[in-house]
Amino acid sequence: MKFLADENFPKRSIDWLKEQNIDISSIQEVSPGISDIKVLEIAIAESRTILTLDSDFGTLIFKLDMKPKAGVIFFRLVEFDPLDLSKILVELIERNESFENSMVVIDKNSIRRRKY
């Protein structure tokens, strides 16, 4: 599995995931300031699952029909420690969860998956 951290994804989480040998690229590091459409284009071209705190990806996926095969994980959490996000992701990977062709929404009480 390969991941693409959106610009708003905490650097501390990205660094920790890299330490765990997770294949993750970061918009903060490679192309800061690009549009969400460009983020989707990179994810599609590189077959990476997007990690984001931005709900706009749902709109782009379902209204503009830009659907990255590797999926999108939207962390809809209000208060969190940056490492919480990376630990949740590792838990999902260890459970062999698939994000393919899905918008996965993680909030305080649930994990929901909407296939596309």
N, C-alpha and C positions, 0 to 999 in steps of 0.2 A: 504494500500500500504506500502511496505517495500522497503527500498533503501540500496544500498551498495556504499559508496563513495570510488572511486579509490584513490590510494595514492597521486595523484596530485591534488585532489579536495581540495579547500581551507578549512583549519580548522575553520576559522571564519564562513564560510557558514555552515559547519557541526554543529558547536555549536549553531548557530542561528536556524537551522532546529530542533535541539533537543529541544530548548526552545519553539518551536511552536508545540511540541508533535508529531513530525514526527518520525516514526520508521526508524532510520538510523544507520547503522553500518559503521565503518570506517576502511579501510585497514591500515591507519596510526596508528590506535590504536591497532588493533588486530593482524596484520601480516605484518609489514612493510618490504618492499624489495621482496615480493613474485612476481612471474611472472604473466603476464596478463592471462595466461591459468589457473593458480590457482585462480585468481580473478573470472574468469568465472565459475570455478567449485564451488566456494563458493556461487556465485549468483544463480546458478542452484540449489544447494542443499538446500539453504535457501529461494528460490523463491523471490529474491530481484532484483529490477531494478538497474542496474549499472549507476552511475553518474561519468562521466569522462571528461577529457580534452585531452585524448589520442585517436588518430585516428586509432591506431592499432586494436582496438576491431572490427572495420568493417571488416578488413582482416580476423581475427580469426573466426568471425561469418560466413562470406560468403565463405571463402576458406577452413576452417577446419571443417565447419558444427557444430560449437559449438554454439548453439542457446538458450540462457536463455529465458525461457517462459515469465518471467516478463519484458524482454526488456533491452535496453541500451539507455541512453541519453548522447549524445556526444555534449558538449558545445564547439563549434568552434568559440571562441571569442578571439580577439587579446588583446584588452585593456578592462579591466572591474574592477569594485570594487568587492571583494570577495562576498559581500552580494547580488550583482546583480544575481548571479547564484541561490542562495536560493530563492530569490524573484520570479524569473522566474519559478522555480519549483513549488512554492506554487500557483502561478497563474494558472499553468497547472492543478494542483490537484483540485483547486477550480472550474475549467471549466470541471471537470470530464473527463479529457483526459485519454485515455488508452495507455499504453506503451507496452502492451502485444504483444509478437511475433513481435517486431519492433525495428529497429535502428532509433532513433529519433536524428536528427542533428539540433542544434540550432545555428544560426549565427546572425550577426548584423541585417539582414533584413528579416529573415524567419525562419520558423520551418518546416522541412521536415521529413516525415516518410517513411521508407522503410520496408515493411512487409517481414517477412521471415517465 
